[in-house]
Amino acid sequence: MLYTAIGNQVLDPLTRDPRKADAYRLDPYMREGLGTLARMHDPDVLNRYTFVVLKPDAVAGRRCELILGILRSKGWHPVAATAVRFDPLLVRELWRYQFNAASAQRIAVVDPLLSSGRSLLILLEDRNRPTWLPASVRLTAAKGSAEPSAAHSGDLRTRIGRINGLFNFMHTADEPADVVRELQLFSYQSGWDWCADPFFGTAVSTADPGETVMSLLAELEAETPAHDLDLAACIRRLAQRPGPWGACARDWPEPGRVEDWLGLLRRTPLPGGSARWDVLTVLTSWIDCNEEGVLPILATGTADAWRTETAPVATQEVTYA
């Protein structure tokens, strides 16, 4: 008896992780995404293209132009873009195979964070990749870990000034299988027209992709006030406010009282405007992001897993220093 309509070898070109292939063959978003992308005009599309999501913290922290400039300098060029908004269901389904390792503190904070504004979803063409390495895998390796403790000086997240485990500004798909699955998830609110030309060779808009990105970014920045995301300054500003969040900053201005802050978060709405980002900066700086000793169901793979016997031995293209 079969439990999936996805054939045994269908995912072989899209992932190097057998456990991911087994899980994704049973995943409804993967099945729908494969069905949608069956009409791709070029079988190499999923190797040439990937995407980046510039999250609300990148918009508030005004990191988006910096990120885009670094990406272009490394060979990733925008070819399409749209705005999306995270909600609790999208968060849990997007990270379905990693959220099992998230701490209760992280779960409490991630929804108010990612729902604080719209995000910018940008399809990227990789013009610098070696032929054996998909665009998504190269970008994942270059991006670096979400955890500051695992950071390296050349990581994209380090270069853009990542603040902490949640204020890391960007999300990307790990490899082609994730590009398919995650774009399908985003499609429930964005549709597919925004990226129809790169994927299907059917131009829906004649707008210049770079202009589209900057126009959308201007909209998002108009919706979200610029913020310094500076922990000490946030506590000082909050302590001067009336109401429960001001009292919280005055009474519990140290990391050891983070559970008191989280308790207030559970029963009190976040303040509006810039003060919202003051509170989020404190919370994301003090929480433990992961459950100790718990591994994600599916971990991020490595670029070396994509090497073939004919791939070059030198690792210059994979280290991204």
C-alpha positions in Angstrom: 0.0 0.0 0.0 1.3 3.5 -0.9 1.1 6.5 1.4 2.4 9.0 -1.1 1.9 10.1 -4.7 5.5 11.2 -4.9 7.7 8.6 -6.6 10.8 7.1 -5.0 13.3 9.0 -7.2 11.5 12.3 -7.7 13.3 14.1 -4.8 16.8 12.7 -5.7 17.8 15.9 -7.6 16.4 18.2 -4.9 18.0 16.9 -1.6 21.0 15.0 -0.5 19.4 14.0 2.8 17.6 10.6 2.7 15.6 11.4 5.9 14.4 14.7 4.3 13.4 12.8 1.2 11.4 10.3 3.2 9.6 13.1 5.2 9.0 15.3 2.2 7.5 12.4 0.1 4.7 12.5 2.7 4.5 16.3 2.9 1.4 17.8 1.3 3.1 21.1 0.6 5.9 19.3 -1.2 3.4 17.5 -3.3 1.5 20.7 -4.3 4.7 22.5 -5.0 6.0 19.8 -7.3 2.7 19.8 -9.1 2.8 23.6 -9.6 6.5 23.5 -10.7 5.9 20.6 -13.1 5.4 23.2 -15.8 8.8 24.8 -15.3 10.3 25.9 -18.6 13.8 24.9 -17.7 14.7 21.8 -15.6 17.7 23.7 -14.1 15.6 26.4 -12.6 15.7 25.0 -9.1 19.5 24.9 -9.2 19.8 28.5 -10.5 17.3 30.2 -8.3 16.7 30.5 -4.6 15.0 33.1 -2.4 15.7 35.2 0.7 13.0 36.5 3.1 14.0 39.8 4.8 12.1 39.5 8.0 10.4 42.3 10.1 13.6 42.8 12.2 15.6 43.5 9.1 13.0 46.1 8.1 12.9 47.7 11.6 16.7 47.6 11.9 17.1 49.0 8.4 19.4 46.1 7.3 17.6 45.3 4.0 19.6 47.5 1.6 22.8 46.3 3.2 21.8 42.7 2.8 20.8 43.2 -0.8 24.1 44.9 -1.6 26.1 42.1 -0.1 24.1 39.5 -1.9 24.6 41.2 -5.2 28.3 41.4 -4.6 28.4 37.7 -4.0 26.4 36.9 -7.2 22.8 36.6 -6.0 20.7 39.0 -8.0 16.9 39.8 -7.5 14.7 38.7 -10.3 11.3 38.9 -8.6 9.8 40.0 -5.3 6.6 40.2 -3.3 5.6 41.0 0.3 4.4 38.4 2.7 3.1 38.4 6.3 3.9 35.6 8.8 1.2 34.2 11.0 1.4 31.5 13.6 0.4 28.7 11.2 2.9 29.7 8.5 5.7 29.9 11.1 5.0 26.4 12.4 4.6 24.9 8.9 7.6 26.6 7.4 9.8 25.3 10.3 7.7 22.1 10.9 10.8 19.9 10.9 12.9 22.2 13.2 10.3 23.6 15.6 10.4 20.5 17.8 13.8 21.8 19.1 12.5 25.3 19.8 12.3 26.3 23.5 9.1 27.4 25.1 10.6 30.8 25.4 11.3 31.0 21.7 7.8 29.8 20.8 6.3 32.6 23.0 8.4 35.3 21.3 8.5 34.2 17.6 4.9 35.0 16.8 4.9 38.6 18.1 8.2 39.1 16.4 7.4 37.8 12.9 3.9 39.3 12.9 5.3 42.8 13.7 5.2 43.7 10.0 5.4 42.4 6.5 8.4 40.6 5.2 10.1 40.9 1.8 10.3 37.7 -0.2 12.8 38.0 -3.0 13.6 35.4 -5.7 17.4 35.4 -6.5 19.4 34.2 -9.5 22.8 32.9 -8.6 25.3 34.0 -11.2 28.4 32.8 -9.4 27.6 29.3 -8.4 29.7 26.3 -9.5 27.7 24.0 -11.8 27.5 21.2 -9.1 26.1 23.4 -6.4 22.5 24.7 -6.3 21.9 28.3 -5.6 20.0 27.5 -2.4 22.8 25.4 -1.0 25.5 28.0 -1.7 23.4 30.8 -0.1 22.7 28.6 3.0 26.4 28.0 3.5 27.2 31.7 3.0 24.5 32.8 5.3 25.9 31.1 8.4 24.1 29.8 11.5 21.2 31.6 13.1 23.0 31.2 16.5 25.7 33.9 17.2 27.7 31.3 19.1 28.3 29.4 15.8 29.1 32.5 13.8 32.1 33.1 11.6 33.4 36.5 10.5 32.7 35.9 6.9 29.0 34.8 7.4 26.4 37.0 5.8 24.6 37.3 9.1 27.7 38.4 10.8 28.5 41.0 8.1 25.0 42.5 8.4 25.2 42.8 12.2 23.0 40.0 13.4 21.8 40.8 17.0 20.9 37.4 18.5 19.3 34.1 17.6 16.0 35.6 16.5 17.1 39.0 15.3 19.1 37.4 12.5 17.2 39.3 9.7 16.9 36.7 7.0 15.6 33.3 6.1 16.6 31.2 3.1 15.7 27.7 1.9 18.4 25.1 2.7 18.3 23.3 -0.7 16.1 22.9 -3.8 13.6 20.6 -2.0 13.0 23.4 0.5 12.7 26.0 -2.3 9.8 24.0 -3.6 8.1 23.3 -0.3 8.5 26.8 1.1 7.4 28.7 -2.0 4.3 26.6 -2.0 3.6 27.6 1.6 4.1 31.3 0.7 1.9 30.9 -2.4 -1.2 30.6 -0.3 -1.0 34.3 0.2 1.3 35.5 -2.6 0.2 33.2 -5.4 2.8 32.4 -8.1 2.4 35.3 -10.6 5.1 37.3 -8.8 7.7 34.7 -9.9 6.0 33.4 -13.0 8.6 34.6 -15.5 11.7 33.0 -13.9 10.0 29.7 -13.2 7.5 29.4 -16.1 8.8 31.7 -18.8 5.5 33.7 -18.7 6.1 37.4 -17.9 3.3 38.8 -15.8 4.9 42.2 -15.3 7.4 44.3 -17.3 8.7 46.1 -14.1 12.4 46.0 -13.5 13.0 43.5 -10.6 15.4 45.9 -8.8 12.8 48.6 -8.9 10.1 46.3 -7.7 12.3 45.3 -4.7 13.1 48.9 -3.8 9.5 50.0 -4.2 8.3 47.2 -1.9 11.0 47.9 0.6 10.0 51.6 0.7 6.4 50.5 1.5 7.6 48.2 4.3 9.9 50.8 5.8 7.1 53.4 5.8 5.0 50.9 7.8 7.7 50.1 10.4 9.7 52.8 12.3 13.5 52.5 12.2 14.9 51.1 15.4 18.4 50.8 16.8 17.7 47.3 18.3 20.1 48.2 21.1 19.4 46.3 24.3 20.6 48.9 26.9 18.9 51.7 25.1 15.6 49.7 24.9 15.6 49.1 28.6 16.2 52.8 29.3 13.4 53.9 27.0 11.0 51.4 28.4 11.8 52.3 32.0 10.6 55.9 31.2 7.2 54.7 29.9 4.0 54.5 32.0 2.0 51.3 32.1 2.9 47.6 32.6 5.9 47.5 30.2 7.5 50.5 31.8 7.0 48.9 35.2 8.5 45.7 33.8 11.7 47.5 32.7 12.0 49.3 36.0 11.4 46.3 38.2 13.1 43.5 36.2 16.0 45.0 34.2 18.1 41.9 34.1 18.2 38.7 32.0 17.4 36.5 35.0 13.9 38.0 35.1 13.0 37.0 31.5 10.3 34.7 32.7 8.6 37.7 34.3 8.8 39.5 31.0 7.3 36.5 29.2 4.5 36.3 31.7 3.6 39.9 31.0 3.8 39.1 27.2 1.2 36.3 27.7 -1.3 38.6 29.3 -0.6 42.1 28.0 -0.4 43.3 24.4 2.9 44.7 23.2 3.0 48.5 23.0 2.7 50.2 19.7 5.3 51.9 17.5 8.9 51.9 18.4 8.3 50.7 21.9 7.1 47.3 20.4 10.6 46.8 19.1 12.1 47.9 22.5 10.3 45.0 24.1 11.1 42.5 21.3 14.8 43.5 21.5 14.9 42.7 25.3 13.0 39.4 24.9 15.0 38.1 21.9 18.3 39.0 23.7 17.4 37.2 26.9 15.6 34.0 26.0 17.1 30.6 25.3 16.2 29.7 21.7 16.5 25.9 21.8 15.6 23.0 24.1 18.8 21.7 25.5 19.7 18.3 24.1 16.8 18.3 21.6 17.8 18.0 17.9 15.6 19.1 15.0 13.8 16.5 13.1 15.7 17.6 10.0 19.0 19.5 10.3 20.6 21.8 7.8 22.8 19.9 5.4 26.3 20.9 4.1 27.4 22.1 0.7 29.9 19.2 0.6 27.0 16.8 0.5 26.3 18.0 -3.0 29.8 17.2 -4.3 30.0 14.6 -7.1 33.1 12.6 -8.2 33.6 15.2 -10.9 33.2 18.2 -8.7 36.3 20.3 -8.0 38.2 19.4 -4.9 39.1 23.0 -4.0 36.6 24.5 -1.5 37.0 28.2 -2.4 33.4 28.4 -3.7 32.1 26.8 -0.6 33.8 28.6 2.2 32.6 32.1 1.2 35.3 33.9 3.2 
